[in-house]
């Protein structure tokens, strides 16, 4: 498919004018975040009934977690990455509901298991990686939004400006950091994707922004303006917010979508 380059919006100088940024300084302002746009490499079909909360590629499959009380599920769909070309299976290999009317949120793979958050239920669900069937549950305080895995720990968002680090086995909290841009907190952090270099990509809820975070300091190093993707959606599509980002292993590309979006975009983030 032909590639379409969508340029980034003009950089915002003051963070308080950017979606998700607060007024109070929480850190010394550092170097300005790099402003990025999205280059569309290809498009793929996406379930328009999926209220997407988590998206991750693992071992040749695209895993997706969705939300809504009583209508949440987790699915696995085969993806062929041969030669760097992404080909998605037409049908899912498996789909499992979130039981007891829990409101599903972010997901991530840890070895042969999958962790799934819930929104306001205070429950993390541990699933078998192959079958996606529930194995056990763990309680936690506060809300659950996004989740991804790094070596030895999980990274979680709860809708605030904080990233919370958790033990991948017990789900106990290990620490947290406040995310900031130009010294000001960036709140409404949502779906997360952990990069191989240790940094974290995050959707910012109710915006078309994706930010790249250094989890050691909390500083936003880059900001992606993904708003032009909406112009590529079918006219009249009843869609919700941008949410869902998964790095394509071995490439410089990502799969990006949104809640109720009928399209899964294969993109590069470019200056």
Secondary structure by P-SEA (a helix, b strand, c coil): cbbbbbbbcccccccccccccccccccccccccbbbbbbbccccccccccccccccccccbbbbbbbcccccccbbbbbbbcccbbbbbccccccccccccccccbbbbcccbbbbbbccccbbbbbcccccccccccccccccccccccccbbbbbccccbbbbbccccccccbbbbbbccccccccccbbbbccccbbbbbcccccbbbbbccccccccccccccccccccccccccccbbbbbbcccccbbbbbcccccbbbbccccc
